[in-house]
Amino acid sequence: MKEGNVLAGLSTAMIHFDLNGRKLALEEAIVQKLRTEALARSGSSTTLNDLAVILSRALSEGKPITLRRAESRALEHLLGQTSPAP
């Protein structure tokens, strides 16, 4: 069996978001990290608390999620601070 065939059979779970009309798809593992970060900071921000709840729902329901402007900005901010694993 060729390596390409093996890799073709693998798929990463993606979670889809609508950020003020812009579509974004993130791997489930990234969404889990973002949820953890939002939860860690939620004590100082109701927006981050709301985002953590929304991300939890996104992980459990697996359907596209539409974010309001404040949550979209918070998500974009967290994405800007999250560095990929080496």
Biopython code that builds the backbone (N, CA, C, O; Angstrom):
import numpy as np
from Bio.PDB.StructureBuilder import StructureBuilder

atoms = [
    (1, "MET", "N", (0.843, -1.177, 0.000)),
    (1, "MET", "CA", (0.000, 0.000, 0.000)),
    (1, "MET", "C", (0.886, 1.237, 0.000)),
    (1, "MET", "O", (1.860, 1.296, 0.750)),
    (2, "LYS", "N", (0.570, 2.212, -0.816)),
    (2, "LYS", "CA", (1.349, 3.438, -0.906)),
    (2, "LYS", "C", (1.024, 4.351, 0.269)),
    (2, "LYS", "O", (-0.081, 4.341, 0.812)),
    (3, "GLU", "N", (2.031, 5.142, 0.641)),
    (3, "GLU", "CA", (1.836, 6.068, 1.759)),
    (3, "GLU", "C", (0.713, 7.057, 1.473)),
    (3, "GLU", "O", (-0.053, 7.408, 2.370)),
    (4, "GLY", "N", (0.617, 7.502, 0.232)),
    (4, "GLY", "CA", (-0.436, 8.451, -0.131)),
    (4, "GLY", "C", (-1.823, 7.895, 0.145)),
    (4, "GLY", "O", (-2.717, 8.633, 0.558)),
    (5, "ASN", "N", (-2.009, 6.604, -0.079)),
    (5, "ASN", "CA", (-3.303, 5.984, 0.177)),
    (5, "ASN", "C", (-3.613, 5.933, 1.667)),
    (5, "ASN", "O", (-4.762, 6.106, 2.074)),
    (6, "VAL", "N", (-2.591, 5.697, 2.474)),
    (6, "VAL", "CA", (-2.796, 5.657, 3.919)),
    (6, "VAL", "C", (-3.179, 7.040, 4.417)),
    (6, "VAL", "O", (-4.115, 7.183, 5.204)),
    (7, "LEU", "N", (-2.455, 8.064, 3.958)),
    (7, "LEU", "CA", (-2.741, 9.421, 4.403)),
    (7, "LEU", "C", (-4.104, 9.898, 3.917)),
    (7, "LEU", "O", (-4.763, 10.690, 4.590)),
    (8, "ALA", "N", (-4.521, 9.428, 2.769)),
    (8, "ALA", "CA", (-5.811, 9.840, 2.235)),
    (8, "ALA", "C", (-6.952, 9.347, 3.118)),
    (8, "ALA", "O", (-8.026, 9.948, 3.145)),
    (9, "GLY", "N", (-6.718, 8.251, 3.842)),
    (9, "GLY", "CA", (-7.754, 7.699, 4.705)),
    (9, "GLY", "C", (-7.877, 8.405, 6.042)),
    (9, "GLY", "O", (-8.854, 8.212, 6.764)),
    (10, "LEU", "N", (-6.885, 9.227, 6.374)),
    (10, "LEU", "CA", (-6.914, 9.936, 7.643)),
    (10, "LEU", "C", (-7.622, 11.270, 7.475)),
    (10, "LEU", "O", (-7.433, 11.962, 6.475)),
    (11, "SER", "N", (-8.424, 11.618, 8.441)),
    (11, "SER", "CA", (-9.067, 12.928, 8.384)),
    (11, "SER", "C", (-9.051, 13.548, 9.772)),
    (11, "SER", "O", (-9.178, 12.858, 10.784)),
    (12, "THR", "N", (-8.895, 14.840, 9.795)),
    (12, "THR", "CA", (-8.881, 15.581, 11.040)),
    (12, "THR", "C", (-10.237, 16.233, 11.221)),
    (12, "THR", "O", (-10.768, 16.854, 10.300)),
    (13, "ALA", "N", (-10.792, 16.092, 12.408)),
    (13, "ALA", "CA", (-12.091, 16.702, 12.679)),
    (13, "ALA", "C", (-11.942, 18.218, 12.658)),
    (13, "ALA", "O", (-11.067, 18.778, 13.318)),
    (14, "MET", "N", (-12.797, 18.863, 11.901)),
    (14, "MET", "CA", (-12.761, 20.313, 11.773)),
    (14, "MET", "C", (-14.037, 20.903, 12.371)),
    (14, "MET", "O", (-15.116, 20.318, 12.274)),
    (15, "ILE", "N", (-13.892, 22.054, 12.980)),
    (15, "ILE", "CA", (-15.034, 22.780, 13.518)),
    (15, "ILE", "C", (-15.128, 24.084, 12.745)),
    (15, "ILE", "O", (-14.139, 24.801, 12.593)),
    (16, "HIS", "N", (-16.320, 24.383, 12.260)),
    (16, "HIS", "CA", (-16.535, 25.531, 11.385)),
    (16, "HIS", "C", (-17.182, 26.684, 12.150)),
    (16, "HIS", "O", (-18.099, 26.500, 12.950)),
    (17, "PHE", "N", (-16.664, 27.881, 11.868)),
    (17, "PHE", "CA", (-17.160, 29.098, 12.513)),
    (17, "PHE", "C", (-17.519, 30.119, 11.447)),
    (17, "PHE", "O", (-16.972, 30.124, 10.344)),
    (18, "ASP", "N", (-18.458, 30.985, 11.815)),
    (18, "ASP", "CA", (-18.798, 32.151, 11.011)),
    (18, "ASP", "C", (-18.449, 33.366, 11.867)),
    (18, "ASP", "O", (-19.076, 33.622, 12.896)),
    (19, "LEU", "N", (-17.436, 34.109, 11.421)),
    (19, "LEU", "CA", (-16.993, 35.292, 12.150)),
    (19, "LEU", "C", (-17.419, 36.530, 11.375)),
    (19, "LEU", "O", (-16.692, 37.004, 10.501)),
    (20, "ASN", "N", (-18.571, 37.038, 11.690)),
    (20, "ASN", "CA", (-19.082, 38.231, 11.004)),
    (20, "ASN", "C", (-19.064, 38.067, 9.491)),
    (20, "ASN", "O", (-18.650, 38.977, 8.772)),
    (21, "GLY", "N", (-19.509, 36.915, 9.005)),
    (21, "GLY", "CA", (-19.577, 36.664, 7.574)),
    (21, "GLY", "C", (-18.341, 35.995, 6.993)),
    (21, "GLY", "O", (-18.366, 35.559, 5.842)),
    (22, "ARG", "N", (-17.272, 35.905, 7.756)),
    (22, "ARG", "CA", (-16.065, 35.220, 7.298)),
    (22, "ARG", "C", (-16.080, 33.801, 7.836)),
    (22, "ARG", "O", (-16.315, 33.574, 9.022)),
    (23, "LYS", "N", (-15.830, 32.863, 6.960)),
    (23, "LYS", "CA", (-15.836, 31.449, 7.350)),
    (23, "LYS", "C", (-14.442, 31.043, 7.828)),
    (23, "LYS", "O", (-13.432, 31.450, 7.256)),
    (24, "LEU", "N", (-14.409, 30.239, 8.879)),
    (24, "LEU", "CA", (-13.162, 29.750, 9.446)),
    (24, "LEU", "C", (-13.366, 28.310, 9.883)),
    (24, "LEU", "O", (-14.362, 27.991, 10.532)),
    (25, "ALA", "N", (-12.431, 27.445, 9.533)),
    (25, "ALA", "CA", (-12.468, 26.050, 9.966)),
    (25, "ALA", "C", (-11.193, 25.777, 10.747)),
    (25, "ALA", "O", (-10.091, 26.041, 10.267)),
    (26, "LEU", "N", (-11.352, 25.247, 11.952)),
    (26, "LEU", "CA", (-10.214, 24.942, 12.815)),
    (26, "LEU", "C", (-10.248, 23.473, 13.209)),
    (26, "LEU", "O", (-11.314, 22.876, 13.362)),
    (27, "GLU", "N", (-9.058, 22.904, 13.367)),
    (27, "GLU", "CA", (-8.980, 21.535, 13.846)),
    (27, "GLU", "C", (-9.518, 21.466, 15.269)),
    (27, "GLU", "O", (-9.389, 22.414, 16.043)),
    (28, "GLU", "N", (-10.116, 20.338, 15.596)),
    (28, "GLU", "CA", (-10.700, 20.144, 16.921)),
    (28, "GLU", "C", (-9.669, 20.374, 18.032)),
    (28, "GLU", "O", (-9.994, 20.953, 19.069)),
    (29, "ALA", "N", (-8.439, 19.926, 17.819)),
    (29, "ALA", "CA", (-7.393, 20.094, 18.835)),
    (29, "ALA", "C", (-7.102, 21.571, 19.091)),
    (29, "ALA", "O", (-6.853, 21.965, 20.230)),
    (30, "ILE", "N", (-7.131, 22.381, 18.053)),
    (30, "ILE", "CA", (-6.903, 23.823, 18.203)),
    (30, "ILE", "C", (-8.046, 24.438, 18.992)),
    (30, "ILE", "O", (-7.820, 25.264, 19.877)),
    (31, "VAL", "N", (-9.275, 24.040, 18.678)),
    (31, "VAL", "CA", (-10.446, 24.576, 19.394)),
    (31, "VAL", "C", (-10.374, 24.191, 20.871)),
    (31, "VAL", "O", (-10.731, 24.992, 21.735)),
    (32, "GLN", "N", (-9.919, 22.983, 21.167)),
    (32, "GLN", "CA", (-9.770, 22.569, 22.567)),
    (32, "GLN", "C", (-8.749, 23.448, 23.288)),
    (32, "GLN", "O", (-8.973, 23.845, 24.431)),
    (33, "LYS", "N", (-7.623, 23.756, 22.626)),
    (33, "LYS", "CA", (-6.615, 24.629, 23.230)),
    (33, "LYS", "C", (-7.171, 26.037, 23.444)),
    (33, "LYS", "O", (-6.930, 26.656, 24.480)),
    (34, "LEU", "N", (-7.912, 26.534, 22.465)),
    (34, "LEU", "CA", (-8.502, 27.866, 22.587)),
    (34, "LEU", "C", (-9.522, 27.911, 23.718)),
    (34, "LEU", "O", (-9.601, 28.897, 24.451)),
    (35, "ARG", "N", (-10.304, 26.839, 23.858)),
    (35, "ARG", "CA", (-11.284, 26.776, 24.947)),
    (35, "ARG", "C", (-10.578, 26.804, 26.300)),
    (35, "ARG", "O", (-11.011, 27.501, 27.217)),
    (36, "THR", "N", (-9.501, 26.051, 26.418)),
    (36, "THR", "CA", (-8.732, 26.021, 27.664)),
    (36, "THR", "C", (-8.182, 27.407, 27.990)),
    (36, "THR", "O", (-8.238, 27.851, 29.137)),
    (37, "GLU", "N", (-7.656, 28.082, 26.982)),
    (37, "GLU", "CA", (-7.110, 29.431, 27.179)),
    (37, "GLU", "C", (-8.216, 30.425, 27.548)),
    (37, "GLU", "O", (-8.032, 31.260, 28.433)),
    (38, "ALA", "N", (-9.344, 30.334, 26.880)),
    (38, "ALA", "CA", (-10.465, 31.229, 27.191)),
    (38, "ALA", "C", (-10.955, 30.986, 28.618)),
    (38, "ALA", "O", (-11.258, 31.935, 29.341)),
    (39, "LEU", "N", (-11.034, 29.714, 29.024)),
    (39, "LEU", "CA", (-11.447, 29.400, 30.399)),
    (39, "LEU", "C", (-10.455, 29.964, 31.414)),
    (39, "LEU", "O", (-10.856, 30.489, 32.453)),
    (40, "ALA", "N", (-9.172, 29.856, 31.116)),
    (40, "ALA", "CA", (-8.144, 30.343, 32.033)),
    (40, "ALA", "C", (-8.243, 31.848, 32.233)),
    (40, "ALA", "O", (-7.916, 32.356, 33.305)),
    (41, "ARG", "N", (-8.690, 32.559, 31.214)),
    (41, "ARG", "CA", (-8.784, 34.022, 31.288)),
    (41, "ARG", "C", (-10.200, 34.519, 31.564)),
    (41, "ARG", "O", (-10.425, 35.727, 31.635)),
    (42, "SER", "N", (-11.134, 33.624, 31.717)),
    (42, "SER", "CA", (-12.542, 34.022, 31.818)),
    (42, "SER", "C", (-12.881, 34.778, 33.099)),
    (42, "SER", "O", (-13.900, 35.466, 33.153)),
    (43, "GLY", "N", (-12.053, 34.664, 34.118)),
    (43, "GLY", "CA", (-12.321, 35.377, 35.361)),
    (43, "GLY", "C", (-12.247, 36.886, 35.215)),
    (43, "GLY", "O", (-12.859, 37.621, 35.990)),
    (44, "SER", "N", (-11.501, 37.348, 34.224)),
    (44, "SER", "CA", (-11.341, 38.789, 34.036)),
    (44, "SER", "C", (-12.137, 39.332, 32.858)),
    (44, "SER", "O", (-12.084, 40.529, 32.576)),
    (45, "SER", "N", (-12.873, 38.468, 32.165)),
    (45, "SER", "CA", (-13.591, 38.913, 30.975)),
    (45, "SER", "C", (-14.841, 38.066, 30.746)),
    (45, "SER", "O", (-14.759, 36.849, 30.586)),
    (46, "THR", "N", (-15.987, 38.721, 30.734)),
    (46, "THR", "CA", (-17.218, 37.981, 30.450)),
    (46, "THR", "C", (-17.241, 37.503, 29.000)),
    (46, "THR", "O", (-17.828, 36.466, 28.690)),
    (47, "THR", "N", (-16.599, 38.265, 28.114)),
    (47, "THR", "CA", (-16.540, 37.845, 26.710)),
    (47, "THR", "C", (-15.773, 36.538, 26.574)),
    (47, "THR", "O", (-16.191, 35.648, 25.835)),
    (48, "LEU", "N", (-14.646, 36.416, 27.286)),
    (48, "LEU", "CA", (-13.880, 35.170, 27.227)),
    (48, "LEU", "C", (-14.650, 34.029, 27.880)),
    (48, "LEU", "O", (-14.549, 32.884, 27.440)),
    (49, "ASN", "N", (-15.414, 34.328, 28.922)),
    (49, "ASN", "CA", (-16.263, 33.295, 29.525)),
    (49, "ASN", "C", (-17.303, 32.822, 28.514)),
    (49, "ASN", "O", (-17.518, 31.621, 28.349)),
    (50, "ASP", "N", (-17.944, 33.771, 27.840)),
    (50, "ASP", "CA", (-18.926, 33.421, 26.809)),
    (50, "ASP", "C", (-18.270, 32.600, 25.698)),
    (50, "ASP", "O", (-18.836, 31.614, 25.227)),
    (51, "LEU", "N", (-17.072, 33.019, 25.284)),
    (51, "LEU", "CA", (-16.370, 32.297, 24.223)),
    (51, "LEU", "C", (-16.051, 30.873, 24.663)),
    (51, "LEU", "O", (-16.191, 29.941, 23.871)),
    (52, "ALA", "N", (-15.628, 30.691, 25.905)),
    (52, "ALA", "CA", (-15.320, 29.345, 26.406)),
    (52, "ALA", "C", (-16.559, 28.450, 26.343)),
    (52, "ALA", "O", (-16.468, 27.281, 25.970)),
    (53, "VAL", "N", (-17.706, 29.003, 26.709)),
    (53, "VAL", "CA", (-18.962, 28.244, 26.649)),
    (53, "VAL", "C", (-19.299, 27.893, 25.202)),
    (53, "VAL", "O", (-19.697, 26.765, 24.909)),
    (54, "ILE", "N", (-19.138, 28.853, 24.305)),
    (54, "ILE", "CA", (-19.432, 28.626, 22.889)),
    (54, "ILE", "C", (-18.501, 27.567, 22.309)),
    (54, "ILE", "O", (-18.939, 26.698, 21.555)),
    (55, "LEU", "N", (-17.211, 27.638, 22.661)),
    (55, "LEU", "CA", (-16.257, 26.651, 22.147)),
    (55, "LEU", "C", (-16.556, 25.264, 22.695)),
    (55, "LEU", "O", (-16.387, 24.268, 21.992)),
    (56, "SER", "N", (-16.997, 25.193, 23.939)),
    (56, "SER", "CA", (-17.400, 23.901, 24.507)),
    (56, "SER", "C", (-18.572, 23.321, 23.727)),
    (56, "SER", "O", (-18.602, 22.130, 23.416)),
    (57, "ARG", "N", (-19.535, 24.181, 23.420)),
    (57, "ARG", "CA", (-20.694, 23.750, 22.646)),
    (57, "ARG", "C", (-20.273, 23.307, 21.244)),
    (57, "ARG", "O", (-20.776, 22.310, 20.726)),
    (58, "ALA", "N", (-19.358, 24.044, 20.641)),
    (58, "ALA", "CA", (-18.877, 23.688, 19.302)),
    (58, "ALA", "C", (-18.216, 22.314, 19.313)),
    (58, "ALA", "O", (-18.402, 21.521, 18.390)),
    (59, "LEU", "N", (-17.450, 22.039, 20.354)),
    (59, "LEU", "CA", (-16.774, 20.744, 20.458)),
    (59, "LEU", "C", (-17.762, 19.603, 20.657)),
    (59, "LEU", "O", (-17.558, 18.508, 20.133)),
    (60, "SER", "N", (-18.821, 19.847, 21.403)),
    (60, "SER", "CA", (-19.765, 18.768, 21.690)),
    (60, "SER", "C", (-20.799, 18.566, 20.577)),
    (60, "SER", "O", (-21.233, 17.440, 20.335)),
    (61, "GLU", "N", (-21.192, 19.637, 19.905)),
    (61, "GLU", "CA", (-22.258, 19.527, 18.899)),
    (61, "GLU", "C", (-21.740, 19.237, 17.504)),
    (61, "GLU", "O", (-22.424, 18.590, 16.711)),
    (62, "GLY", "N", (-20.543, 19.707, 17.194)),
    (62, "GLY", "CA", (-19.965, 19.444, 15.881)),
    (62, "GLY", "C", (-20.687, 20.086, 14.718)),
    (62, "GLY", "O", (-20.584, 19.600, 13.592)),
    (63, "LYS", "N", (-21.414, 21.163, 14.956)),
    (63, "LYS", "CA", (-22.066, 21.861, 13.855)),
    (63, "LYS", "C", (-21.507, 23.282, 13.774)),
    (63, "LYS", "O", (-20.920, 23.770, 14.740)),
    (64, "PRO", "N", (-21.683, 23.947, 12.632)),
    (64, "PRO", "CA", (-21.130, 25.293, 12.475)),
    (64, "PRO", "C", (-21.649, 26.248, 13.558)),
    (64, "PRO", "O", (-22.804, 26.177, 13.977)),
    (65, "ILE", "N", (-20.758, 27.137, 13.992)),
    (65, "ILE", "CA", (-21.070, 28.070, 15.062)),
    (65, "ILE", "C", (-20.916, 29.494, 14.531)),
    (65, "ILE", "O", (-19.908, 29.824, 13.906)),
    (66, "THR", "N", (-21.912, 30.328, 14.780)),
    (66, "THR", "CA", (-21.842, 31.734, 14.420)),
    (66, "THR", "C", (-21.510, 32.531, 15.674)),
    (66, "THR", "O", (-22.178, 32.409, 16.701)),
    (67, "LEU", "N", (-20.468, 33.346, 15.574)),
    (67, "LEU", "CA", (-20.046, 34.152, 16.715)),
    (67, "LEU", "C", (-20.476, 35.601, 16.532)),
    (67, "LEU", "O", (-20.501, 36.123, 15.417)),
    (68, "ARG", "N", (-20.814, 36.236, 17.646)),
    (68, "ARG", "CA", (-21.096, 37.670, 17.629)),
    (68, "ARG", "C", (-19.767, 38.411, 17.528)),
    (68, "ARG", "O", (-18.698, 37.814, 17.661)),
    (69, "ARG", "N", (-19.847, 39.713, 17.294)),
    (69, "ARG", "CA", (-18.647, 40.509, 17.074)),
    (69, "ARG", "C", (-17.641, 40.401, 18.221)),
    (69, "ARG", "O", (-16.449, 40.216, 17.972)),
    (70, "ALA", "N", (-18.094, 40.512, 19.460)),
    (70, "ALA", "CA", (-17.182, 40.479, 20.610)),
    (70, "ALA", "C", (-16.482, 39.131, 20.720)),
    (70, "ALA", "O", (-15.274, 39.073, 20.951)),
    (71, "GLU", "N", (-17.235, 38.047, 20.556)),
    (71, "GLU", "CA", (-16.626, 36.719, 20.631)),
    (71, "GLU", "C", (-15.690, 36.476, 19.445)),
    (71, "GLU", "O", (-14.665, 35.811, 19.591)),
    (72, "SER", "N", (-16.038, 37.008, 18.279)),
    (72, "SER", "CA", (-15.166, 36.891, 17.106)),
    (72, "SER", "C", (-13.826, 37.562, 17.369)),
    (72, "SER", "O", (-12.770, 37.005, 17.068)),
    (73, "ARG", "N", (-13.881, 38.762, 17.933)),
    (73, "ARG", "CA", (-12.625, 39.477, 18.248)),
    (73, "ARG", "C", (-11.816, 38.717, 19.283)),
    (73, "ARG", "O", (-10.595, 38.611, 19.162)),
    (74, "ALA", "N", (-12.485, 38.188, 20.300)),
    (74, "ALA", "CA", (-11.777, 37.431, 21.338)),
    (74, "ALA", "C", (-11.128, 36.182, 20.750)),
    (74, "ALA", "O", (-9.992, 35.855, 21.092)),
    (75, "LEU", "N", (-11.835, 35.488, 19.876)),
    (75, "LEU", "CA", (-11.279, 34.297, 19.235)),
    (75, "LEU", "C", (-10.071, 34.671, 18.373)),
    (75, "LEU", "O", (-9.038, 34.003, 18.425)),
    (76, "GLU", "N", (-10.202, 35.728, 17.590)),
    (76, "GLU", "CA", (-9.091, 36.166, 16.753)),
    (76, "GLU", "C", (-7.883, 36.557, 17.611)),
    (76, "GLU", "O", (-6.741, 36.277, 17.246)),
    (77, "HIS", "N", (-8.138, 37.198, 18.743)),
    (77, "HIS", "CA", (-7.055, 37.569, 19.656)),
    (77, "HIS", "C", (-6.352, 36.326, 20.199)),
    (77, "HIS", "O", (-5.122, 36.269, 20.219)),
    (78, "LEU", "N", (-7.121, 35.337, 20.635)),
    (78, "LEU", "CA", (-6.531, 34.101, 21.146)),
    (78, "LEU", "C", (-5.765, 33.370, 20.047)),
    (78, "LEU", "O", (-4.696, 32.818, 20.305)),
    (79, "LEU", "N", (-6.294, 33.360, 18.833)),
    (79, "LEU", "CA", (-5.602, 32.705, 17.721)),
    (79, "LEU", "C", (-4.265, 33.386, 17.447)),
    (79, "LEU", "O", (-3.284, 32.725, 17.106)),
    (80, "GLY", "N", (-4.230, 34.694, 17.594)),
    (80, "GLY", "CA", (-2.985, 35.440, 17.376)),
    (80, "GLY", "C", (-1.939, 35.142, 18.431)),
    (80, "GLY", "O", (-0.741, 35.276, 18.183)),
    (81, "GLN", "N", (-2.391, 34.738, 19.613)),
    (81, "GLN", "CA", (-1.461, 34.439, 20.713)),
    (81, "GLN", "C", (-1.084, 32.978, 20.787)),
    (81, "GLN", "O", (-0.132, 32.622, 21.480)),
    (82, "THR", "N", (-1.809, 32.124, 20.087)),
    (82, "THR", "CA", (-1.553, 30.687, 20.138)),
    (82, "THR", "C", (-0.499, 30.337, 19.095)),
    (82, "THR", "O", (-0.699, 30.547, 17.899)),
    (83, "SER", "N", (0.608, 29.810, 19.557)),
    (83, "SER", "CA", (1.648, 29.394, 18.623)),
    (83, "SER", "C", (1.521, 27.903, 18.363)),
    (83, "SER", "O", (1.182, 27.144, 19.272)),
    (84, "PRO", "N", (1.787, 27.474, 17.142)),
    (84, "PRO", "CA", (1.688, 26.045, 16.835)),
    (84, "PRO", "C", (2.738, 25.243, 17.585)),
    (84, "PRO", "O", (3.829, 25.739, 17.869)),
    (85, "ALA", "N", (2.404, 24.013, 17.897)),
    (85, "ALA", "CA", (3.338, 23.115, 18.588)),
    (85, "ALA", "C", (4.470, 22.753, 17.644)),
    (85, "ALA", "O", (4.248, 22.583, 16.445)),
    (86, "PRO", "N", (5.686, 22.633, 18.172)),
    (86, "PRO", "CA", (6.829, 22.291, 17.307)),
    (86, "PRO", "C", (6.717, 20.904, 16.719)),
    (86, "PRO", "O", (7.599, 20.476, 15.974)),
]
sb = StructureBuilder()
sb.init_structure("model")
sb.init_model(0)
sb.init_chain("A")
sb.init_seg("    ")
for serial, (resi, resn, name, xyz) in enumerate(atoms, 1):
    if name == "N":
        sb.init_residue(resn, " ", resi, " ")
    sb.init_atom(name, np.array(xyz, "f"), 0.0, 1.0, " ", f" {name:<3s}", serial, name[0])
structure = sb.get_structure()
